[in-house]
Amino acid sequence: MKYFGKKKKLADVNFLDMSSLMDIIFILLIFVMVSISFSKDYKVIDMTLPETKEGNTPETEEHKSLTISLKADGSIYYEKEKIGLEDLKLKMAGKEMQKREVYLNIEKKVYYENFINLMEVLKKVNIQKVKLGLEESS
């Protein structure tokens, strides 16, 4: 069989330079990975933590702090009085309570779910300042 026209030589074939295309794909991949990690909706509860060097309950001149204790068995104490979550929500619903600081004493072995439930109640009644109790380091 005879070919009509010229035979194509291997050197005549044009190659597409892929290096610039690979650079663009790599940059787009980095952009997508970074934008996905920043787009996660993290639910964060803002808290003000006390200094560990002082070891005493922080109080303001105008409004004394409320003390809420959360025990390992899930029981909640409001100023040394055992109380449930719903009762705590009712007690703290007043507007004068919103201006006060809440000082949380939480035992080491408290389930995380109990802590989150307590923080949700405090957030629902619009408590702005929450401080966590810490043991003084020796």
C-alpha positions, -999 to 999 in steps of 0.1 A, spaced: 0 0 0 12 33 -9 5 64 12 -5 96 -5 14 125 7 43 127 31 49 104 60 48 121 93 80 118 112 81 115 150 99 148 153 72 167 134 45 158 159 37 188 182 37 181 219 15 200 243 35 215 272 17 203 303 39 220 329 18 252 330 -14 233 331 -2 212 360 8 244 379 -27 258 375 -43 225 386 -20 223 416 -29 259 427 -66 252 422 -63 221 443 -46 240 471 -72 267 470 -101 242 472 -84 223 501 -79 256 521 -114 269 514 -130 237 525 -111 237 558 -122 273 565 -158 267 556 -165 243 585 -191 257 608 -176 254 643 -199 259 672 -178 277 698 -189 289 732 -170 320 742 -157 318 778 -135 339 799 -111 318 819 -97 329 853 -60 331 860 -46 300 877 -23 320 900 -50 336 920 -71 306 930 -100 326 945 -135 333 931 -135 364 908 -161 390 919 -169 424 907 -178 453 929 -212 459 912 -224 423 908 -212 394 927 -205 362 908 -230 333 908 -215 300 915 -227 269 897 -212 235 904 -214 205 882 -207 172 898 -194 140 882 -228 123 887 -245 150 867 -260 169 895 -260 207 893 -257 230 923 -268 267 922 -252 285 951 -249 252 971 -285 243 963 -292 212 942 -312 221 911 -322 207 877 -314 222 843 -350 235 838 -351 251 873 -317 267 866 -331 281 834 -361 296 852 -339 311 880 -315 328 856 -341 341 832 -343 376 848 -326 406 831 -306 414 862 -290 379 860 -277 386 825 -253 412 838 -238 389 864 -208 367 860 -212 330 864 -184 311 880 -184 273 871 -169 247 894 -167 215 874 -153 182 887 -127 164 866 -147 134 856 -179 152 844 -193 139 811 -187 164 783 -224 162 774 -235 174 809 -211 204 805 -225 213 771 -261 210 783 -252 235 811 -235 259 787 -265 258 764 -288 268 793 -265 297 801 -264 307 765 -302 306 762 -306 329 792 -281 353 776 -253 350 802 -223 370 788 -195 362 812 -186 326 822 -155 318 842 -142 283 849 -129 274 884 -94 260 885 -73 245 912 -44 266 923 -11 250 911 15 245 937 
